[in-house]
Amino acid sequence: MRELPMIEKNVWWIVFLLLLMVGCSSNAEAEDSLNNKPFEGDAPLIEEAEAENSSDNMQLTLDGSSYPFTAKDYPILSQYVHNFDQPDQKLQELPFSKIAENQYLVEFACHEQRCSHLMIDFEQKHSFLMSDLSKLVSSHVSPDERYVAYLFERTYEEQAKHQLVVMDRETLEPIDLEAGEDHLLPKPNQYQYTIHSVTFMDEEQLQITSSDPMAGSETEDSVQTHWIYK
């Protein structure tokens, strides 16, 4: 009969330990729930990042073909269209002129009929800015169709001056022209004189008919010069 109080005391200790274990378990679950609950500010940040990624990765449709357009591949044009509230819509509205399969010339950032001109190759995922604040007058393709000559115009004191850019379509880089004969005419790439016409003579030379910058302003005589483009 004396052992009964001892048994009751042990029972109370067991009940106390069980309650303590249940309380610890409840606290741990509550802490896990708090830790796993996202902060209220996280969701907008995630949505904003997803929106930025979506605007950086656009799709451009030209002549029935769809091309991926990213800021990494085409940084200059991407920076321009992202100045607008709807960059994807602005991209689709730009005038793309087809040069060859997957190659285009695009005009953008126009002001008073003067634009920036970019040559872009969607297969190579590469582009080259050929001219700024100018008007495209004409383009000419070489006999082997590898090179394209672009003639750009600017007006200085009501007089048209021109820049000639010859692009290699395979590398999407400009070609440095070399004089094909002895003359003092500057290279036609700095808007220094008026160019009337450009003609590919063969697969090495082109002919330029232009004003003579060495002559006085009173003369209107034209000169013909030959330039080696490769």
Backbone as CSV, one residue per row, in Angstrom:
resi,resn,N_x,N_y,N_z,CA_x,CA_y,CA_z,C_x,C_y,C_z
1,MET,0.835,-1.203,0.000,0.000,0.000,0.000,0.863,1.244,0.000
2,ARG,2.126,1.202,0.495,3.014,2.354,0.526,3.556,2.702,-0.855
3,GLU,3.524,1.775,-1.772,4.091,2.032,-3.097,3.161,2.871,-3.972
4,LEU,1.902,3.063,-3.614,0.945,3.786,-4.449,1.340,5.235,-4.680
5,PRO,1.756,5.976,-3.617,2.183,7.368,-3.879,3.341,7.442,-4.853
6,MET,4.269,6.512,-4.752,5.409,6.510,-5.678,4.948,6.296,-7.113
7,ILE,3.991,5.422,-7.337,3.466,5.158,-8.680,2.769,6.397,-9.219
8,GLU,1.959,7.064,-8.352,1.276,8.273,-8.799,2.264,9.359,-9.188
9,LYS,3.370,9.452,-8.401,4.386,10.464,-8.717,5.024,10.180,-10.067
10,ASN,5.305,8.921,-10.359,5.901,8.571,-11.657,4.946,8.880,-12.807
11,VAL,3.656,8.616,-12.587,2.667,8.904,-13.627,2.639,10.380,-13.939
12,TRP,2.687,11.185,-12.892,2.690,12.648,-13.121,3.919,13.089,-13.888
13,TRP,5.068,12.497,-13.617,6.311,12.837,-14.354,6.181,12.455,-15.832
14,ILE,5.579,11.307,-16.084,5.405,10.860,-17.477,4.471,11.806,-18.223
15,VAL,3.358,12.205,-17.589,2.414,13.137,-18.216,3.087,14.472,-18.499
16,PHE,3.925,14.940,-17.539,4.625,16.220,-17.712,5.585,16.168,-18.898
17,LEU,6.311,15.055,-19.026,7.254,14.913,-20.138,6.529,14.870,-21.475
18,LEU,5.390,14.157,-21.518,4.621,14.096,-22.760,4.117,15.481,-23.168
19,LEU,3.605,16.250,-22.214,3.133,17.606,-22.518,4.268,18.494,-22.996
20,LEU,5.445,18.310,-22.388,6.611,19.101,-22.797,7.015,18.784,-24.227
21,MET,7.008,17.506,-24.596,7.359,17.091,-25.955,6.363,17.630,-26.970
22,VAL,5.061,17.584,-26.635,4.035,18.098,-27.544,4.205,19.593,-27.754
23,GLY,4.532,20.317,-26.686,4.734,21.763,-26.794,5.921,22.104,-27.660
24,CYS,7.026,21.372,-27.513,8.211,21.622,-28.343,7.918,21.363,-29.808
25,SER,7.180,20.266,-30.052,6.842,19.927,-31.439,5.982,21.015,-32.073
26,SER,5.028,21.566,-31.301,4.153,22.616,-31.835,4.942,23.876,-32.149
27,ASN,5.905,24.211,-31.259,6.728,25.400,-31.504,7.578,25.240,-32.751
28,ALA,8.124,24.021,-32.959,8.964,23.770,-34.144,8.160,23.902,-35.420
29,GLU,6.921,23.358,-35.393,6.072,23.463,-36.580,5.723,24.917,-36.870
30,ALA,5.497,25.690,-35.802,5.166,27.103,-35.997,6.338,27.854,-36.602
31,GLU,7.574,27.542,-36.107,8.759,28.200,-36.652,8.956,27.841,-38.114
32,ASP,8.759,26.548,-38.460,8.893,26.125,-39.860,7.893,26.847,-40.738
33,SER,6.680,27.011,-40.203,5.647,27.681,-40.989,6.020,29.135,-41.251
34,LEU,6.603,29.789,-40.215,7.025,31.179,-40.388,8.183,31.290,-41.354
35,ASN,9.126,30.338,-41.255,10.294,30.378,-42.140,9.929,30.131,-43.586
36,ASN,8.952,29.265,-43.798,8.563,28.916,-45.165,7.640,29.945,-45.791
37,LYS,7.058,30.823,-44.983,6.125,31.812,-45.517,6.904,32.920,-46.208
38,PRO,6.657,33.192,-47.478,7.407,34.234,-48.182,7.059,35.616,-47.654
39,PHE,8.055,36.511,-47.702,7.802,37.888,-47.320,6.869,38.538,-48.325
40,GLU,6.104,39.494,-47.844,5.120,40.129,-48.712,5.774,40.867,-49.863
41,GLY,7.014,41.338,-49.666,7.687,42.085,-50.724,8.328,41.214,-51.780
42,ASP,8.416,39.908,-51.582,9.090,39.024,-52.533,8.327,38.903,-53.833
43,ALA,7.021,38.767,-53.776,6.227,38.506,-54.978,6.356,39.603,-56.021
44,PRO,6.238,40.894,-55.665,6.398,41.940,-56.684,7.778,41.944,-57.313
45,LEU,8.824,41.659,-56.497,10.180,41.630,-57.047,10.326,40.525,-58.074
46,ILE,9.761,39.365,-57.786,9.824,38.242,-58.718,9.074,38.572,-59.995
47,GLU,7.880,39.167,-59.845,7.092,39.529,-61.024,7.812,40.572,-61.867
48,GLU,8.495,41.527,-61.206,9.223,42.566,-61.940,10.385,41.963,-62.715
49,ALA,11.109,41.025,-62.082,12.229,40.382,-62.768,11.749,39.581,-63.965
50,GLU,10.616,38.876,-63.800,10.070,38.104,-64.915,9.643,39.021,-66.054
51,ALA,9.096,40.188,-65.714,8.677,41.140,-66.750,9.874,41.669,-67.515
52,GLU,10.991,41.950,-66.803,12.195,42.438,-67.469,12.759,41.376,-68.401
53,ASN,12.796,40.126,-67.933,13.296,39.048,-68.785,12.428,38.880,-70.015
54,SER,11.113,39.048,-69.847,10.203,38.905,-70.977,10.437,39.993,-72.008
55,SER,10.695,41.248,-71.553,10.918,42.347,-72.493,12.269,42.233,-73.170
56,ASP,13.239,41.601,-72.512,14.564,41.423,-73.114,14.563,40.306,-74.149
57,ASN,13.619,39.411,-74.077,13.523,38.298,-75.016,12.232,38.445,-75.820
58,MET,12.390,39.001,-77.007,11.231,39.249,-77.859,11.308,38.392,-79.118
59,GLN,10.247,38.432,-79.874,10.155,37.684,-81.120,9.783,38.654,-82.232
60,LEU,10.554,38.623,-83.320,10.334,39.530,-84.442,9.945,38.726,-85.672
61,THR,8.846,39.109,-86.304,8.365,38.415,-87.501,8.586,39.293,-88.724
62,LEU,9.336,38.764,-89.700,9.635,39.479,-90.940,9.467,38.541,-92.126
63,ASP,8.679,38.949,-93.089,8.496,38.173,-94.316,8.129,36.715,-94.033
64,GLY,7.291,36.505,-93.040,6.832,35.162,-92.717,7.778,34.352,-91.858
65,SER,8.944,34.907,-91.517,9.906,34.205,-90.661,9.942,34.868,-89.290
66,SER,10.104,34.044,-88.262,10.141,34.542,-86.894,11.560,34.420,-86.347
67,TYR,12.059,35.518,-85.772,13.429,35.544,-85.267,13.433,35.936,-83.788
68,PRO,14.202,35.216,-82.958,14.361,35.650,-81.568,15.185,36.927,-81.510
69,PHE,14.777,37.833,-80.649,15.452,39.130,-80.534,15.792,39.375,-79.067
70,THR,17.081,39.436,-78.754,17.517,39.642,-77.376,18.476,40.823,-77.298
71,ALA,18.556,41.415,-76.115,19.467,42.541,-75.895,20.918,42.103,-76.016
72,LYS,21.200,40.861,-75.683,22.570,40.354,-75.776,23.045,40.295,-77.221
73,ASP,22.182,39.864,-78.133,22.575,39.708,-79.536,22.550,41.031,-80.299
74,TYR,21.590,41.898,-79.972,21.412,43.141,-80.732,21.310,44.323,-79.763
75,PRO,22.402,44.674,-79.096,22.344,45.665,-78.011,21.917,47.064,-78.449
76,ILE,22.377,47.521,-79.626,22.069,48.895,-80.048,20.578,49.064,-80.313
77,LEU,20.020,48.168,-81.123,18.602,48.270,-81.457,17.729,47.979,-80.243
78,SER,18.175,47.059,-79.401,17.413,46.740,-78.193,17.347,47.943,-77.257
79,GLN,18.457,48.632,-77.105,18.468,49.817,-76.250,17.512,50.878,-76.782
80,TYR,17.440,51.006,-78.091,16.542,52.005,-78.680,15.074,51.669,-78.405
81,VAL,14.651,50.446,-78.699,13.229,50.108,-78.537,12.812,50.106,-77.068
82,HIS,13.767,49.888,-76.153,13.416,49.889,-74.737,13.261,51.298,-74.173
83,ASN,13.446,52.311,-74.993,13.114,53.672,-74.584,11.613,53.931,-74.650
84,PHE,10.865,52.983,-75.191,9.423,53.136,-75.361,8.674,52.233,-74.377
85,ASP,7.415,52.599,-74.106,6.609,51.847,-73.139,6.363,50.414,-73.600
86,GLN,6.220,50.212,-74.907,5.983,48.877,-75.458,7.089,48.546,-76.470
87,PRO,8.231,48.081,-75.983,9.374,47.839,-76.878,9.105,46.805,-77.958
88,ASP,8.327,45.768,-77.630,8.042,44.747,-78.639,7.210,45.316,-79.783
89,GLN,6.254,46.169,-79.463,5.438,46.797,-80.505,6.280,47.753,-81.344
90,LYS,7.150,48.526,-80.690,8.018,49.451,-81.420,8.942,48.694,-82.364
91,LEU,9.449,47.547,-81.929,10.327,46.733,-82.769,9.614,46.283,-84.034
92,GLN,8.372,45.850,-83.898,7.607,45.386,-85.053,7.292,46.522,-86.023
93,GLU,7.219,47.748,-85.520,6.860,48.886,-86.368,8.035,49.435,-87.168
94,LEU,9.260,49.063,-86.838,10.429,49.605,-87.533,10.492,49.101,-88.976
95,PRO,10.984,49.925,-89.902,11.088,49.511,-91.313,12.329,48.654,-91.560
96,PHE,12.119,47.366,-91.773,13.201,46.438,-92.107,13.196,46.191,-93.615
97,SER,14.329,46.434,-94.271,14.462,46.181,-95.710,15.332,44.947,-95.916
98,LYS,14.791,43.964,-96.611,15.506,42.709,-96.786,16.667,42.863,-97.759
99,ILE,17.836,42.377,-97.361,19.023,42.375,-98.210,19.195,41.004,-98.847
100,ALA,19.113,39.993,-98.026,19.220,38.598,-98.455,18.546,37.752,-97.382
101,GLU,18.635,36.449,-97.520,18.019,35.555,-96.545,18.593,35.819,-95.155
102,ASN,17.717,36.162,-94.211,18.065,36.413,-92.813,18.864,37.699,-92.591
103,GLN,19.061,38.501,-93.633,19.797,39.763,-93.504,18.894,40.945,-93.854
104,TYR,18.965,41.987,-93.009,18.098,43.150,-93.200,18.850,44.444,-92.884
105,LEU,18.346,45.508,-93.473,18.753,46.862,-93.113,17.574,47.506,-92.399
106,VAL,17.818,48.094,-91.237,16.740,48.712,-90.473,17.089,50.168,-90.188
107,GLU,16.091,51.038,-90.340,16.231,52.457,-90.014,15.531,52.723,-88.684
108,PHE,16.161,53.517,-87.822,15.555,53.839,-86.530,16.103,55.181,-86.036
109,ALA,15.524,55.669,-84.950,15.931,56.946,-84.353,15.939,58.061,-85.389
110,CYS,14.858,58.179,-86.136,14.784,59.160,-87.225,14.385,60.539,-86.696
111,HIS,14.978,61.562,-87.324,14.654,62.951,-86.993,14.860,63.803,-88.235
112,GLU,13.781,64.430,-88.689,13.820,65.279,-89.877,14.438,64.534,-91.073
113,GLN,13.934,63.360,-91.335,14.323,62.515,-92.474,15.766,62.011,-92.381
114,ARG,16.365,62.128,-91.229,17.695,61.566,-91.004,17.588,60.470,-89.950
115,CYS,18.187,59.328,-90.237,18.021,58.157,-89.378,19.364,57.497,-89.078
116,SER,19.314,56.581,-88.124,20.420,55.650,-87.918,20.138,54.408,-88.749
117,HIS,21.194,53.803,-89.303,21.035,52.652,-90.199,21.865,51.482,-89.677
118,LEU,21.177,50.376,-89.462,21.803,49.194,-88.880,21.639,48.005,-89.808
119,MET,22.739,47.322,-90.085,22.677,46.077,-90.853,22.646,44.925,-89.851
120,ILE,21.702,44.016,-90.038,21.486,42.967,-89.050,21.382,41.610,-89.732
121,ASP,22.025,40.609,-89.130,21.987,39.237,-89.638,21.424,38.348,-88.534
122,PHE,20.226,37.828,-88.745,19.567,37.031,-87.713,20.134,35.625,-87.610
123,GLU,20.795,35.152,-88.649,21.422,33.834,-88.570,22.713,33.906,-87.763
124,GLN,23.513,34.942,-88.001,24.748,35.123,-87.246,24.505,35.725,-85.867
125,LYS,23.298,36.280,-85.665,22.952,36.979,-84.428,23.946,38.112,-84.187
126,HIS,24.054,38.952,-85.205,25.045,40.030,-85.179,24.491,41.231,-85.933
127,SER,24.935,42.428,-85.548,24.503,43.641,-86.238,25.651,44.639,-86.272
128,PHE,25.530,45.599,-87.201,26.570,46.625,-87.326,25.907,47.959,-87.657
129,LEU,26.243,48.983,-86.875,25.707,50.323,-87.106,26.551,51.008,-88.178
130,MET,25.951,51.263,-89.347,26.696,51.819,-90.474,26.729,53.336,-90.470
131,SER,25.630,53.979,-90.070,25.563,55.431,-90.179,24.540,55.994,-89.205
132,ASP,24.811,57.223,-88.743,23.896,57.942,-87.857,23.461,59.248,-88.504
133,LEU,22.249,59.664,-88.207,21.733,60.969,-88.643,22.018,61.231,-90.116
134,SER,21.590,60.313,-90.948,21.825,60.435,-92.387,20.622,59.897,-93.154
135,LYS,20.635,60.152,-94.442,19.600,59.653,-95.339,20.215,58.638,-96.287
136,LEU,19.598,57.474,-96.409,20.082,56.457,-97.342,19.645,56.840,-98.750
137,VAL,20.641,57.033,-99.629,20.356,57.457,-100.995,20.218,56.263,-101.927
138,SER,21.154,55.310,-101.837,21.117,54.157,-102.743,21.940,53.014,-102.164
139,SER,21.725,51.828,-102.712,22.519,50.649,-102.351,22.844,49.871,-103.617
140,HIS,24.017,49.231,-103.624,24.489,48.528,-104.816,25.157,47.228,-104.385
141,VAL,24.874,46.150,-105.121,25.398,44.823,-104.794,26.515,44.472,-105.765
142,SER,27.593,43.888,-105.241,28.732,43.499,-106.070,28.360,42.329,-106.975
143,PRO,29.134,42.077,-108.043,28.812,40.979,-108.973,28.705,39.612,-108.300
144,ASP,29.531,39.358,-107.289,29.463,38.062,-106.606,28.458,38.067,-105.456
145,GLU,27.772,39.204,-105.250,26.712,39.369,-104.249,27.208,39.250,-102.807
146,ARG,28.508,39.307,-102.621,29.038,39.232,-101.255,29.081,40.616,-100.595
147,TYR,29.245,41.649,-101.397,29.416,43.002,-100.864,28.240,43.895,-101.264
148,VAL,27.914,44.807,-100.363,26.857,45.784,-100.631,27.407,47.172,-100.318
149,ALA,27.265,48.093,-101.282,27.709,49.477,-101.088,26.500,50.353,-100.767
150,TYR,26.572,51.065,-99.645,25.494,51.957,-99.220,25.978,53.402,-99.302
151,LEU,25.162,54.239,-99.910,25.490,55.656,-100.039,24.566,56.466,-99.129
152,PHE,25.161,57.150,-98.151,24.413,57.949,-97.186,24.668,59.439,-97.429
153,GLU,23.679,60.237,-97.077,23.749,61.676,-97.374,23.459,62.522,-96.140
154,ARG,24.228,63.598,-96.008,23.962,64.657,-95.042,24.047,65.996,-95.767
155,THR,23.356,66.973,-95.257,23.355,68.293,-95.880,24.105,69.285,-94.998
156,TYR,25.103,69.929,-95.590,25.884,70.952,-94.911,25.780,72.257,-95.703
157,GLU,25.233,73.287,-95.055,25.074,74.598,-95.699,24.383,74.461,-97.056
158,GLU,23.286,73.692,-97.034,22.429,73.470,-98.205,23.143,72.716,-99.337
159,GLN,24.220,72.045,-99.004,24.927,71.248,-100.005,25.015,69.797,-99.531
160,ALA,24.634,68.864,-100.404,24.645,67.443,-100.049,26.066,66.892,-100.078
161,LYS,26.433,66.203,-99.008,27.710,65.492,-98.929,27.401,64.029,-98.612
162,HIS,28.291,63.137,-99.051,27.962,61.714,-98.965,29.050,60.883,-98.282
163,GLN,28.589,59.772,-97.774,29.464,58.758,-97.179,29.172,57.427,-97.853
164,LEU,30.225,56.741,-98.296,30.063,55.423,-98.925,30.570,54.354,-97.968
165,VAL,29.704,53.392,-97.673,30.068,52.275,-96.798,29.881,50.985,-97.581
166,VAL,30.958,50.207,-97.714,30.894,48.911,-98.393,30.957,47.825,-97.327
167,MET,29.904,47.029,-97.252,29.800,46.001,-96.221,30.055,44.615,-96.791
168,ASP,30.793,43.811,-96.028,30.981,42.400,-96.343,29.829,41.638,-95.694
169,ARG,28.978,41.029,-96.493,27.796,40.359,-95.961,28.140,39.115,-95.160
170,GLU,29.297,38.507,-95.415,29.661,37.289,-94.690,30.158,37.595,-93.279
171,THR,30.869,38.703,-93.114,31.410,39.060,-91.802,30.620,40.164,-91.118
172,LEU,29.761,40.825,-91.882,29.007,41.973,-91.387,29.944,43.053,-90.842
173,GLU,31.001,43.300,-91.593,31.975,44.328,-91.256,32.212,45.215,-92.474
174,PRO,32.546,46.504,-92.266,32.828,47.391,-93.401,34.193,47.103,-94.011
175,ILE,34.314,47.371,-95.310,35.559,47.164,-96.042,36.287,48.500,-96.184
176,ASP,37.585,48.480,-95.935,38.400,49.677,-96.100,38.771,49.834,-97.571
177,LEU,38.333,50.914,-98.192,38.595,51.142,-99.608,40.013,51.665,-99.817
178,GLU,40.640,51.199,-100.900,41.968,51.669,-101.280,41.905,52.278,-102.674
179,ALA,42.621,53.377,-102.851,42.619,54.055,-104.145,43.227,53.160,-105.216
180,GLY,42.529,53.060,-106.351,43.007,52.213,-107.438,43.915,52.926,-108.408
181,GLU,44.163,54.212,-108.195,45.025,54.988,-109.078,45.586,56.158,-108.289
182,ASP,46.565,56.838,-108.878,47.189,57.967,-108.195,46.295,59.204,-108.279
183,HIS,45.767,59.606,-107.160,44.991,60.843,-107.092,44.950,61.302,-105.642
184,LEU,44.522,62.511,-105.435,44.515,63.101,-104.100,43.121,63.170,-103.497
185,LEU,42.173,62.482,-104.100,40.802,62.527,-103.602,40.705,61.772,-102.272
186,PRO,40.130,62.380,-101.240,39.987,61.686,-99.954,39.078,60.463,-100.085
187,LYS,39.222,59.554,-99.140,38.342,58.389,-99.128,36.889,58.840,-98.959
188,PRO,35.982,58.127,-99.607,34.573,58.577,-99.620,33.785,58.143,-98.389
189,ASN,34.369,58.280,-97.222,33.695,57.762,-96.030,33.511,58.798,-94.924
190,GLN,33.688,60.081,-95.247,33.614,61.094,-94.199,32.751,62.302,-94.566
191,TYR,31.836,62.152,-95.509,30.962,63.263,-95.920,31.779,64.499,-96.328
192,GLN,32.828,64.275,-97.130,33.699,65.383,-97.524,33.348,65.969,-98.891
193,TYR,32.613,65.220,-99.714,32.239,65.731,-101.032,30.974,65.026,-101.509
194,THR,30.459,65.518,-102.626,29.220,64.978,-103.190,29.525,63.806,-104.107
195,ILE,28.814,62.706,-103.908,28.965,61.520,-104.760,27.705,61.385,-105.609
196,HIS,27.894,61.374,-106.907,26.749,61.317,-107.822,26.311,59.880,-108.120
197,SER,27.265,58.958,-108.216,26.908,57.573,-108.545,27.997,56.617,-108.070
198,VAL,27.589,55.368,-107.873,28.504,54.289,-107.464,28.237,53.091,-108.356
199,THR,29.307,52.503,-108.908,29.152,51.361,-109.813,30.229,50.324,-109.522
200,PHE,29.804,49.078,-109.325,30.775,47.987,-109.213,31.279,47.649,-110.613
201,MET,32.599,47.771,-110.828,33.184,47.497,-112.136,33.417,46.007,-112.335
202,ASP,33.916,45.349,-111.302,34.189,43.918,-111.340,34.207,43.416,-109.903
203,GLU,34.857,42.290,-109.674,34.861,41.705,-108.338,35.985,42.241,-107.464
204,GLU,36.633,43.326,-107.902,37.685,43.933,-107.095,37.569,45.451,-106.987
205,GLN,37.010,46.092,-108.007,36.987,47.544,-108.043,35.573,48.101,-108.210
206,LEU,35.397,49.294,-107.685,34.164,50.036,-107.944,34.533,51.447,-108.396
207,GLN,33.611,52.067,-109.095,33.837,53.406,-109.640,32.902,54.406,-108.975
208,ILE,33.460,55.548,-108.616,32.680,56.616,-108.006,32.730,57.842,-108.908
209,THR,31.579,58.392,-109.218,31.494,59.677,-109.910,31.102,60.719,-108.873
210,SER,31.952,61.731,-108.706,31.746,62.680,-107.620,32.208,64.074,-108.012
211,SER,31.922,65.007,-107.128,32.496,66.338,-107.277,33.967,66.275,-106.869
212,ASP,34.716,67.275,-107.263,36.141,67.324,-106.930,36.338,68.253,-105.734
213,PRO,36.616,67.687,-104.567,36.781,68.544,-103.389,38.021,69.420,-103.461
214,MET,38.941,69.100,-104.372,40.154,69.892,-104.507,39.921,71.125,-105.378
215,ALA,38.853,71.100,-106.163,38.548,72.240,-107.032,37.776,73.299,-106.260
216,GLY,37.666,74.470,-106.830,36.938,75.549,-106.180,35.441,75.302,-106.206
217,SER,34.728,76.015,-105.371,33.282,75.839,-105.279,32.559,76.321,-106.527
218,GLU,33.252,77.136,-107.357,32.604,77.662,-108.550,32.519,76.638,-109.672
219,THR,33.338,75.583,-109.618,33.306,74.576,-110.667,32.353,73.445,-110.313
220,GLU,31.675,72.905,-111.311,30.745,71.798,-111.105,31.187,70.558,-111.873
221,ASP,32.421,70.521,-112.280,32.934,69.376,-113.021,32.992,68.146,-112.124
222,SER,32.634,66.992,-112.697,32.670,65.727,-111.967,33.957,64.976,-112.283
223,VAL,34.361,64.149,-111.352,35.543,63.308,-111.549,35.147,61.861,-111.301
224,GLN,35.835,60.964,-111.962,35.617,59.532,-111.768,36.864,58.918,-111.146
225,THR,36.662,58.176,-110.078,37.774,57.520,-109.394,37.445,56.052,-109.194
226,HIS,38.497,55.245,-109.123,38.324,53.810,-108.919,38.906,53.415,-107.561
227,TRP,38.199,52.519,-106.903,38.586,52.096,-105.559,38.568,50.574,-105.469
228,ILE,39.604,50.044,-104.839,39.693,48.596,-104.611,38.976,48.279,-103.299
229,TYR,38.027,47.364,-103.359,37.255,47.054,-102.153,37.573,45.684,-101.568
230,LYS,38.495,44.950,-102.193,38.936,43.690,-101.572,40.245,43.240,-102.174
